[in-house]
């Protein structure tokens, strides 16, 4: 059983991208932990509630087999966030899964992790990924090595299944 941390925004995370991805991981017998800027209740774009059990600062790469950055408009707060980028880089350096869905792949692109990698995202972020050296494919879910990206809410279950398969 693997343990995965899902990073969401305090406000306006995309409900399906958290809940459907989490369900698929747990269905495959993985343990999930939700993190955000600070502990406590977080609210999704569609009104769903999630409890951030830990803050970003409390994420220790040694405790998890992978990290998932959940999209939704709120994820933009992490685009240039040094803590979020440091987390992504540490997981990548340790050869662990680094995953992002919807607009969140821009976090990985801005951290320099998508250079030369196949990746996908919500169409609004495609130009950023390309500008940062990603090979943007536009597919629903894309895997390149230990990096998994997805384009948005409609692909959340497939995204979760792909991550579970890779653990």
C-alpha positions in Angstrom: 0.0 0.0 0.0 1.3 3.4 -1.0 0.8 6.7 0.6 0.1 9.7 -1.6 -0.3 13.4 -0.8 -2.8 15.5 -2.7 -2.2 19.3 -2.7 -5.3 21.5 -3.0 -6.0 25.2 -2.8 -7.9 26.5 0.3 -10.6 27.8 -2.1 -11.7 26.8 -5.6 -10.0 23.5 -6.0 -11.8 21.4 -8.6 -14.0 18.9 -6.7 -13.9 16.0 -9.2 -10.1 16.3 -9.5 -9.7 15.8 -5.8 -12.6 13.4 -5.0 -12.5 11.2 -8.1 -8.7 10.9 -8.1 -8.7 10.1 -4.4 -11.5 7.5 -4.8 -9.5 5.7 -7.5 -6.4 5.7 -5.4 -8.2 4.4 -2.4 -10.1 1.8 -4.4 -6.6 0.5 -5.4 -5.7 0.2 -1.6 -3.6 3.3 -1.4 -3.6 5.8 1.5 -4.2 9.4 0.7 -3.5 12.6 2.7 -4.8 16.0 1.7 -2.6 19.0 2.1 -3.1 22.7 1.5 -1.4 26.0 2.4 -2.8 25.6 5.9 -4.6 22.8 7.8 -8.4 22.8 8.0 -11.5 23.0 5.8 -11.0 23.7 2.1 -13.9 24.5 -0.3 -14.1 23.3 -3.9 -15.4 25.3 -6.9 -18.6 23.2 -6.8 -19.0 23.5 -3.0 -17.4 20.3 -1.9 -15.6 20.3 1.4 -12.3 18.7 2.1 -10.1 18.7 5.2 -6.5 19.5 4.7 -4.8 17.2 7.3 -1.4 18.8 6.9 0.1 22.1 5.6 2.5 22.3 2.6 5.3 22.9 5.1 4.6 19.6 6.8 5.0 17.5 3.6 8.0 15.3 3.9 8.9 13.4 0.7 10.1 10.4 2.7 6.6 9.8 4.0 5.0 9.4 0.5 5.4 7.6 -2.8 4.0 10.5 -4.8 2.5 14.0 -4.8 -0.6 15.2 -6.8 -1.3 18.8 -7.4 -5.1 19.2 -7.9 -6.4 21.9 -10.3 -9.3 24.3 -10.3 -8.9 28.0 -10.3 -7.5 28.1 -6.8 -4.4 26.1 -7.9 -3.0 29.3 -9.6 -1.9 30.4 -6.1 0.8 27.7 -6.3 2.1 28.5 -9.9 5.0 30.5 -8.5 4.9 29.4 -4.9 8.4 28.4 -3.8 7.2 25.8 -1.3 5.0 24.0 -3.9 7.8 24.1 -6.4 10.3 22.8 -3.8 8.0 19.9 -3.0 7.6 19.0 -6.7 11.3 19.1 -7.2 12.1 17.0 -4.2 9.6 14.2 -5.2 11.1 14.3 -8.7 14.7 14.2 -7.5 13.8 11.2 -5.3 12.3 9.3 -8.2 8.8 9.4 -6.9 5.6 10.2 -8.8 4.9 13.8 -9.5 1.4 14.4 -10.8 -0.8 17.4 -11.7 -4.2 17.9 -13.3 -6.1 20.7 -15.0 -4.1 24.0 -14.6 -1.8 22.5 -11.9 0.8 21.2 -14.5 1.9 24.8 -14.7 3.3 24.3 -11.2 5.5 21.6 -12.6 6.4 23.6 -15.7 7.3 26.6 -13.6 9.5 24.4 -11.4 11.4 23.3 -14.5 10.2 19.7 -14.3 8.4 19.4 -17.7 11.3 20.5 -19.9 11.6 17.8 -22.7 8.7 15.8 -21.1 5.4 14.9 -22.7 2.6 16.6 -20.7 -1.0 17.7 -20.9 -3.1 20.3 -19.0 -6.3 22.4 -19.2 -6.0 24.2 -22.6 -5.6 27.6 -20.9 -2.2 26.6 -19.6 -0.9 24.9 -22.8 1.1 27.9 -23.9 2.8 28.1 -20.5 3.8 24.4 -20.7 5.2 24.9 -24.2 7.1 28.0 -23.2 8.7 26.1 -20.3 9.9 23.4 -22.7 7.2 20.7 -22.3 6.0 18.6 -25.3 2.3 19.4 -24.9 0.2 16.6 -26.3 -3.4 17.7 -25.4 -4.3 14.1 -24.4 -6.7 13.5 -21.5 -3.9 11.9 -19.4 -0.2 11.8 -20.2 2.7 9.9 -18.6 6.3 10.5 -19.1 8.5 8.6 -16.7 7.4 9.4 -13.2 5.4 12.5 -14.2 1.7 12.1 -14.8 -0.5 15.0 -16.0 -4.2 15.3 -17.0 -6.3 17.9 -18.7 -9.2 18.4 -16.3 -12.3 17.2 -14.4 -13.5 14.8 -17.0 -10.2 12.9 -16.9 -10.0 12.7 -13.1 -10.9 9.0 -12.8 -8.5 8.0 -15.6 -5.8 10.1 -13.9 -6.4 8.4 -10.6 -6.3 5.0 -12.2 -3.0 5.8 -14.1 -1.4 7.0 -10.8 -2.6 3.8 -9.0 -1.2 1.7 -11.8 2.2 3.4 -11.6 2.7 3.1 -7.8 
